[in-house]
Amino acid sequence: MSIFSKIAAGEIPSYKCAENDKFYAFLDISPLAKGHTLVIPRRETDYIFDMEDGELADFQVFAKKVATALRAAFPCKKVAQVVLGLEVPHAHIHLIPINSEADVDFRKEHLKLSEAEFKEISEKIYAEFKKL
């Protein structure tokens, strides 16, 4: 069982931003920007393109809803979607509020946020998600 499956199951704490019965979204603990969110399927799948077509479509629609909430909570030009998939063997989408392409450089220094900041950010995104 991957660390992301344990997070989605509530076995490991996370800063929840959105959820439904199929998918879960939570803050990246090493964010590139305030609001950097990870979206995962609850069903563990290592490679995003191994997902069934319908599940992948639903995954993208859920990520779109999270991106809409994220943009409402943290105004930005766009929300970037990045799929790397090498760091954890569980399909996941990074959603990152951006104002330029340079904001999506994973080599740059990541933000260091306090527990209170993470909590405030996740609650802000979740509140916007619930409005949708």
N, C-alpha and C positions, 0 to 999 in steps of 0.2 A: 504494500500500500504506500503510495507516494505521500510526501509531506502535504501536498495540496489536497489529496483525498482526506487526510486527517484534519486539515483546516476546514474543509467543507462539511465534515461530519461533526465539527465542534470539539474534536479531541485536542486540537491545538488552537489557542486563542488567535484571533485576527481582528482587524478593524473592518467590519462588514460595511459594504457600500450598497449592495443590492443582492437579492436572491429570489429564486423561485424553485420549483421542484426539480428542475433539470440543471440549473446553472447557479453559480455563486461568484460574487465580485467582492474583492477586498483590497485594501491599500497595500502597495508594494512597500516592504520595510526598508528598502534602499532606493527611495524615489529620485527620479530626475527632476521632478517638479511637484509642487503641492497638488495633490489630487491624483498622482500616478497610481492607477488602479490595475489590478490583474483580474481577468475574467476567466473562469474555468468551467468545464462541464463537471457535474457531480460524478458522472460515470467516467472512471479512469480510462483514459486513452493517451498513449504516449505521443503519437504524431497526429497533428490536427487533420491531416488529409487522409487518415485512416478512419475518421468519423464517417458514419453513414450520411448520405446526401441531406436527408431531412433534418438530422441532428445538427449538421454543420450549418444549414440554413437557419435553424432556430437559434443556434449559438451566435451567429452574426446579428440576428434581429435583437437578441438579448443584449449583445455588446453595443448595438446602436442605441438602445434605450439607456444603458448605463452612460454612454458617451453624451447623450442629450442631458442627462442629469448632471454629469460632470461639468459640462460647459455652462450650465445654469448656475452651478455652485462656484465655479472658477472661470469667469469670463476670459475667453481667449479667442484667437483667430480660428483655430480648429483643434480638434482632438485627434492626435495621431494614433493609428493602430499599428502595432508592431508585433509580429509573430517570429520569435527566434526558436524557442523550444529546445534548447540544449541544456539549459541550467537545471531544469527539473523534468523528469520523465512523465510529464502530464501536460496535455495540450493546454495552452493558455495564450491569452491575448493581453498585451500591454496597452492600456489606454492612457495617453499622456497629453495634458493640456499644453498647446504650443502656440507661439507667436512667430516662430521662424524654424526652419529646418534644423538649425544648430541646436535647438532644444531637445532633439532626439539623438544626441550623441551619447551612447552608453559608456564611452571612454572618459567623459568629463566627470568631475567630482559630483557625487550624489549628495543630496541634502541629508542633513542630520536633524531629525525632528524629535521633540520630546513626546512622551506618551500622551500628554494633554493635547498637543498639536495634532497627533494622529487621530485621537478620539474626536476632536472638534471637526477635522476634515472629513472623516468617515460619516459622522452624523449629518454634516451639511449635505454631502452627496446623497445619503440615504433618504433624507427628507425630500430632496428634489426628485429622487427616483419614485418615491411613493405618490408624488403628484401626477405622475404619467399614467 
